[in-house]
Amino acid sequence: MTNMIDIKVKNQYSQIVDAQALLNSASETQDMIKRIEHIVVDGEVILPSIELLFESQNSSSIYKVIEA
């Protein structure tokens, strides 16, 4: 089961952007940020890297979750 939540992310230029995150609810004891399957920024679904950064394929932006 999954859950979509509203979050704030920061790009590499320190601009804060509203986004959404899809959470995996299978392991609800884990930290919320580690449960993120992907984020959605401006309609683009962005998958995480190993460092839990999200690199856009449509723009040159790289996002980090700052508030969930």
Backbone as XML, in Angstrom:
<?xml version="1.0"?>
<chain id="A" units="angstrom">
  <residue number="1" name="MET">
    <atom name="N" x="0.843" y="-1.178" z="0.000"/>
    <atom name="CA" x="0.000" y="0.000" z="0.000"/>
    <atom name="C" x="0.888" y="1.242" z="0.000"/>
  </residue>
  <residue number="2" name="THR">
    <atom name="N" x="0.443" y="2.287" z="-0.691"/>
    <atom name="CA" x="1.224" y="3.514" z="-0.801"/>
    <atom name="C" x="0.367" y="4.714" z="-0.416"/>
  </residue>
  <residue number="3" name="ASN">
    <atom name="N" x="1.042" y="5.837" z="-0.179"/>
    <atom name="CA" x="0.373" y="7.040" z="0.280"/>
    <atom name="C" x="1.054" y="8.252" z="-0.348"/>
  </residue>
  <residue number="4" name="MET">
    <atom name="N" x="0.288" y="9.168" z="-0.966"/>
    <atom name="CA" x="0.836" y="10.383" z="-1.565"/>
    <atom name="C" x="0.714" y="11.523" z="-0.555"/>
  </residue>
  <residue number="5" name="ILE">
    <atom name="N" x="1.824" y="12.239" z="-0.306"/>
    <atom name="CA" x="1.815" y="13.356" z="0.639"/>
    <atom name="C" x="2.404" y="14.594" z="-0.030"/>
  </residue>
  <residue number="6" name="ASP">
    <atom name="N" x="2.086" y="15.766" z="0.519"/>
    <atom name="CA" x="2.681" y="17.023" z="0.069"/>
    <atom name="C" x="3.987" y="17.233" z="0.814"/>
  </residue>
  <residue number="7" name="ILE">
    <atom name="N" x="5.013" y="17.676" z="0.081"/>
    <atom name="CA" x="6.331" y="17.907" z="0.665"/>
    <atom name="C" x="6.912" y="19.201" z="0.112"/>
  </residue>
  <residue number="8" name="LYS">
    <atom name="N" x="8.032" y="19.613" z="0.669"/>
    <atom name="CA" x="8.823" y="20.710" z="0.127"/>
    <atom name="C" x="10.191" y="20.142" z="-0.211"/>
  </residue>
  <residue number="9" name="VAL">
    <atom name="N" x="10.711" y="20.545" z="-1.364"/>
    <atom name="CA" x="12.037" y="20.115" z="-1.787"/>
    <atom name="C" x="12.864" y="21.348" z="-2.110"/>
  </residue>
  <residue number="10" name="LYS">
    <atom name="N" x="14.176" y="21.179" z="-2.056"/>
    <atom name="CA" x="15.095" y="22.262" z="-2.388"/>
    <atom name="C" x="15.953" y="21.793" z="-3.543"/>
  </residue>
  <residue number="11" name="ASN">
    <atom name="N" x="16.128" y="22.652" z="-4.555"/>
    <atom name="CA" x="16.994" y="22.272" z="-5.667"/>
    <atom name="C" x="18.423" y="22.731" z="-5.401"/>
  </residue>
  <residue number="12" name="GLN">
    <atom name="N" x="19.318" y="22.449" z="-6.345"/>
    <atom name="CA" x="20.730" y="22.754" z="-6.135"/>
    <atom name="C" x="21.009" y="24.254" z="-6.079"/>
  </residue>
  <residue number="13" name="TYR">
    <atom name="N" x="20.018" y="25.079" z="-6.439"/>
    <atom name="CA" x="20.164" y="26.537" z="-6.373"/>
    <atom name="C" x="19.513" y="27.105" z="-5.115"/>
  </residue>
  <residue number="14" name="SER">
    <atom name="N" x="19.155" y="26.237" z="-4.172"/>
    <atom name="CA" x="18.524" y="26.573" z="-2.892"/>
    <atom name="C" x="17.128" y="27.156" z="-3.039"/>
  </residue>
  <residue number="15" name="GLN">
    <atom name="N" x="16.474" y="26.910" z="-4.162"/>
    <atom name="CA" x="15.086" y="27.320" z="-4.347"/>
    <atom name="C" x="14.185" y="26.241" z="-3.760"/>
  </residue>
  <residue number="16" name="ILE">
    <atom name="N" x="13.226" y="26.643" z="-2.934"/>
    <atom name="CA" x="12.295" y="25.701" z="-2.316"/>
    <atom name="C" x="11.061" y="25.584" z="-3.203"/>
  </residue>
  <residue number="17" name="VAL">
    <atom name="N" x="10.660" y="24.347" z="-3.469"/>
    <atom name="CA" x="9.569" y="24.052" z="-4.393"/>
    <atom name="C" x="8.574" y="23.120" z="-3.706"/>
  </residue>
  <residue number="18" name="ASP">
    <atom name="N" x="7.276" y="23.362" z="-3.921"/>
    <atom name="CA" x="6.247" y="22.430" z="-3.448"/>
    <atom name="C" x="6.241" y="21.208" z="-4.358"/>
  </residue>
  <residue number="19" name="ALA">
    <atom name="N" x="6.092" y="20.038" z="-3.769"/>
    <atom name="CA" x="6.085" y="18.788" z="-4.531"/>
    <atom name="C" x="5.197" y="17.786" z="-3.801"/>
  </residue>
  <residue number="20" name="GLN">
    <atom name="N" x="5.099" y="16.603" z="-4.371"/>
    <atom name="CA" x="4.401" y="15.495" z="-3.731"/>
    <atom name="C" x="5.342" y="14.301" z="-3.691"/>
  </residue>
  <residue number="21" name="ALA">
    <atom name="N" x="5.129" y="13.436" z="-2.706"/>
    <atom name="CA" x="5.942" y="12.227" z="-2.581"/>
    <atom name="C" x="5.030" y="11.024" z="-2.430"/>
  </residue>
  <residue number="22" name="LEU">
    <atom name="N" x="5.403" y="9.941" z="-3.078"/>
    <atom name="CA" x="4.700" y="8.673" z="-2.917"/>
    <atom name="C" x="5.476" y="7.859" z="-1.894"/>
  </residue>
  <residue number="23" name="LEU">
    <atom name="N" x="4.809" y="7.527" z="-0.780"/>
    <atom name="CA" x="5.444" y="6.773" z="0.300"/>
    <atom name="C" x="5.058" y="5.312" z="0.226"/>
  </residue>
  <residue number="24" name="ASN">
    <atom name="N" x="6.016" y="4.451" z="0.528"/>
    <atom name="CA" x="5.751" y="3.028" z="0.687"/>
    <atom name="C" x="5.343" y="2.821" z="2.138"/>
  </residue>
  <residue number="25" name="SER">
    <atom name="N" x="4.151" y="2.339" z="2.366"/>
    <atom name="CA" x="3.673" y="2.171" z="3.741"/>
    <atom name="C" x="3.966" y="0.781" z="4.299"/>
  </residue>
  <residue number="26" name="ALA">
    <atom name="N" x="4.678" y="-0.045" z="3.545"/>
    <atom name="CA" x="4.987" y="-1.399" z="4.004"/>
    <atom name="C" x="5.884" y="-1.389" z="5.236"/>
  </residue>
  <residue number="27" name="SER">
    <atom name="N" x="6.729" y="-0.382" z="5.354"/>
    <atom name="CA" x="7.651" y="-0.313" z="6.497"/>
    <atom name="C" x="7.457" y="1.016" z="7.216"/>
  </residue>
  <residue number="28" name="GLU">
    <atom name="N" x="6.325" y="1.173" z="7.888"/>
    <atom name="CA" x="5.969" y="2.435" z="8.524"/>
    <atom name="C" x="6.856" y="2.794" z="9.707"/>
  </residue>
  <residue number="29" name="THR">
    <atom name="N" x="7.701" y="1.886" z="10.176"/>
    <atom name="CA" x="8.609" y="2.203" z="11.269"/>
    <atom name="C" x="9.852" y="2.930" z="10.774"/>
  </residue>
  <residue number="30" name="GLN">
    <atom name="N" x="10.102" y="2.901" z="9.470"/>
    <atom name="CA" x="11.250" y="3.594" z="8.895"/>
    <atom name="C" x="11.017" y="5.091" z="8.877"/>
  </residue>
  <residue number="31" name="ASP">
    <atom name="N" x="12.121" y="5.857" z="8.829"/>
    <atom name="CA" x="12.066" y="7.302" z="8.672"/>
    <atom name="C" x="11.280" y="7.639" z="7.405"/>
  </residue>
  <residue number="32" name="MET">
    <atom name="N" x="10.429" y="8.658" z="7.469"/>
    <atom name="CA" x="9.555" y="8.988" z="6.344"/>
    <atom name="C" x="10.338" y="9.246" z="5.055"/>
  </residue>
  <residue number="33" name="ILE">
    <atom name="N" x="11.444" y="9.943" z="5.131"/>
    <atom name="CA" x="12.228" y="10.256" z="3.929"/>
    <atom name="C" x="12.750" y="8.981" z="3.272"/>
  </residue>
  <residue number="34" name="LYS">
    <atom name="N" x="13.084" y="7.970" z="4.043"/>
    <atom name="CA" x="13.577" y="6.709" z="3.477"/>
    <atom name="C" x="12.460" y="5.886" z="2.847"/>
  </residue>
  <residue number="35" name="ARG">
    <atom name="N" x="11.203" y="6.234" z="3.127"/>
    <atom name="CA" x="10.059" y="5.512" z="2.563"/>
    <atom name="C" x="9.600" y="6.091" z="1.228"/>
  </residue>
  <residue number="36" name="ILE">
    <atom name="N" x="10.226" y="7.173" z="0.761"/>
    <atom name="CA" x="9.793" y="7.816" z="-0.482"/>
    <atom name="C" x="10.177" y="6.955" z="-1.679"/>
  </residue>
  <residue number="37" name="GLU">
    <atom name="N" x="9.172" y="6.589" z="-2.471"/>
    <atom name="CA" x="9.405" y="5.824" z="-3.704"/>
    <atom name="C" x="9.749" y="6.749" z="-4.857"/>
  </residue>
  <residue number="38" name="HIS">
    <atom name="N" x="9.054" y="7.886" z="-4.937"/>
    <atom name="CA" x="9.371" y="8.907" z="-5.933"/>
    <atom name="C" x="8.729" y="10.221" z="-5.515"/>
  </residue>
  <residue number="39" name="ILE">
    <atom name="N" x="9.186" y="11.323" z="-6.139"/>
    <atom name="CA" x="8.558" y="12.616" z="-5.929"/>
    <atom name="C" x="7.969" y="13.089" z="-7.255"/>
  </residue>
  <residue number="40" name="VAL">
    <atom name="N" x="7.033" y="14.030" z="-7.158"/>
    <atom name="CA" x="6.433" y="14.629" z="-8.345"/>
    <atom name="C" x="6.630" y="16.137" z="-8.237"/>
  </residue>
  <residue number="41" name="VAL">
    <atom name="N" x="7.375" y="16.709" z="-9.207"/>
    <atom name="CA" x="7.637" y="18.146" z="-9.262"/>
    <atom name="C" x="7.159" y="18.644" z="-10.620"/>
  </residue>
  <residue number="42" name="ASP">
    <atom name="N" x="6.260" y="19.606" z="-10.619"/>
    <atom name="CA" x="5.710" y="20.164" z="-11.867"/>
    <atom name="C" x="5.231" y="19.068" z="-12.813"/>
  </residue>
  <residue number="43" name="GLY">
    <atom name="N" x="4.583" y="18.039" z="-12.264"/>
    <atom name="CA" x="4.034" y="16.960" z="-13.074"/>
    <atom name="C" x="5.027" y="15.885" z="-13.474"/>
  </residue>
  <residue number="44" name="GLU">
    <atom name="N" x="6.304" y="16.056" z="-13.156"/>
    <atom name="CA" x="7.333" y="15.067" z="-13.508"/>
    <atom name="C" x="7.568" y="14.116" z="-12.341"/>
  </residue>
  <residue number="45" name="VAL">
    <atom name="N" x="7.512" y="12.823" z="-12.601"/>
    <atom name="CA" x="7.834" y="11.806" z="-11.601"/>
    <atom name="C" x="9.348" y="11.631" z="-11.595"/>
  </residue>
  <residue number="46" name="ILE">
    <atom name="N" x="9.966" y="11.803" z="-10.401"/>
    <atom name="CA" x="11.421" y="11.733" z="-10.284"/>
    <atom name="C" x="11.775" y="10.670" z="-9.255"/>
  </residue>
  <residue number="47" name="LEU">
    <atom name="N" x="12.578" y="9.705" z="-9.666"/>
    <atom name="CA" x="13.010" y="8.618" z="-8.783"/>
    <atom name="C" x="14.241" y="9.041" z="-7.992"/>
  </residue>
  <residue number="48" name="PRO">
    <atom name="N" x="14.435" y="8.489" z="-6.783"/>
    <atom name="CA" x="15.588" y="8.871" z="-5.968"/>
    <atom name="C" x="16.866" y="8.179" z="-6.420"/>
  </residue>
  <residue number="49" name="SER">
    <atom name="N" x="17.987" y="8.835" z="-6.118"/>
    <atom name="CA" x="19.293" y="8.202" z="-6.295"/>
    <atom name="C" x="19.647" y="7.524" z="-4.973"/>
  </residue>
  <residue number="50" name="ILE">
    <atom name="N" x="20.806" y="6.926" z="-4.910"/>
    <atom name="CA" x="21.241" y="6.252" z="-3.682"/>
    <atom name="C" x="21.365" y="7.244" z="-2.528"/>
  </residue>
  <residue number="51" name="GLU">
    <atom name="N" x="21.718" y="8.492" z="-2.824"/>
    <atom name="CA" x="21.886" y="9.521" z="-1.789"/>
    <atom name="C" x="20.566" y="10.177" z="-1.407"/>
  </residue>
  <residue number="52" name="LEU">
    <atom name="N" x="19.433" y="9.643" z="-1.892"/>
    <atom name="CA" x="18.101" y="10.210" z="-1.693"/>
    <atom name="C" x="17.989" y="11.616" z="-2.267"/>
  </residue>
  <residue number="53" name="LEU">
    <atom name="N" x="18.691" y="11.854" z="-3.371"/>
    <atom name="CA" x="18.515" y="13.059" z="-4.166"/>
    <atom name="C" x="17.672" y="12.674" z="-5.369"/>
  </residue>
  <residue number="54" name="PHE">
    <atom name="N" x="16.960" y="13.622" z="-5.927"/>
    <atom name="CA" x="16.052" y="13.368" z="-7.036"/>
    <atom name="C" x="16.481" y="14.228" z="-8.214"/>
  </residue>
  <residue number="55" name="GLU">
    <atom name="N" x="17.003" y="13.603" z="-9.272"/>
    <atom name="CA" x="17.516" y="14.326" z="-10.435"/>
    <atom name="C" x="16.481" y="14.318" z="-11.553"/>
  </residue>
  <residue number="56" name="SER">
    <atom name="N" x="16.081" y="15.515" z="-11.971"/>
    <atom name="CA" x="15.091" y="15.662" z="-13.035"/>
    <atom name="C" x="15.686" y="15.261" z="-14.372"/>
  </residue>
  <residue number="57" name="GLN">
    <atom name="N" x="14.893" y="14.552" z="-15.177"/>
    <atom name="CA" x="15.290" y="14.217" z="-16.544"/>
    <atom name="C" x="14.823" y="15.289" z="-17.523"/>
  </residue>
  <residue number="58" name="ASN">
    <atom name="N" x="13.880" y="16.154" z="-17.102"/>
    <atom name="CA" x="13.338" y="17.198" z="-17.968"/>
    <atom name="C" x="14.064" y="18.527" z="-17.834"/>
  </residue>
  <residue number="59" name="SER">
    <atom name="N" x="14.751" y="18.737" z="-16.724"/>
    <atom name="CA" x="15.493" y="19.978" z="-16.506"/>
    <atom name="C" x="16.824" y="19.615" z="-15.860"/>
  </residue>
  <residue number="60" name="SER">
    <atom name="N" x="17.610" y="20.606" z="-15.556"/>
    <atom name="CA" x="18.912" y="20.342" z="-14.935"/>
    <atom name="C" x="18.830" y="20.372" z="-13.413"/>
  </residue>
  <residue number="61" name="SER">
    <atom name="N" x="17.637" y="20.289" z="-12.849"/>
    <atom name="CA" x="17.458" y="20.416" z="-11.404"/>
    <atom name="C" x="17.689" y="19.102" z="-10.672"/>
  </residue>
  <residue number="62" name="ILE">
    <atom name="N" x="18.266" y="19.228" z="-9.483"/>
    <atom name="CA" x="18.448" y="18.116" z="-8.551"/>
    <atom name="C" x="17.779" y="18.549" z="-7.253"/>
  </residue>
  <residue number="63" name="TYR">
    <atom name="N" x="16.890" y="17.702" z="-6.714"/>
    <atom name="CA" x="16.098" y="18.066" z="-5.547"/>
    <atom name="C" x="16.457" y="17.215" z="-4.337"/>
  </residue>
  <residue number="64" name="LYS">
    <atom name="N" x="16.325" y="17.837" z="-3.151"/>
    <atom name="CA" x="16.481" y="17.149" z="-1.876"/>
    <atom name="C" x="15.243" y="17.467" z="-1.046"/>
  </residue>
  <residue number="65" name="VAL">
    <atom name="N" x="14.661" y="16.465" z="-0.410"/>
    <atom name="CA" x="13.478" y="16.682" z="0.429"/>
    <atom name="C" x="13.913" y="17.413" z="1.690"/>
  </residue>
  <residue number="66" name="ILE">
    <atom name="N" x="13.223" y="18.519" z="2.012"/>
    <atom name="CA" x="13.553" y="19.264" z="3.224"/>
    <atom name="C" x="12.425" y="19.248" z="4.241"/>
  </residue>
  <residue number="67" name="GLU">
    <atom name="N" x="11.203" y="18.945" z="3.788"/>
    <atom name="CA" x="10.059" y="18.908" z="4.699"/>
    <atom name="C" x="9.035" y="17.914" z="4.187"/>
  </residue>
  <residue number="68" name="ALA">
    <atom name="N" x="8.638" y="17.023" z="5.082"/>
    <atom name="CA" x="7.622" y="16.034" z="4.694"/>
    <atom name="C" x="6.542" y="15.990" z="5.740"/>
  </residue>
</chain>
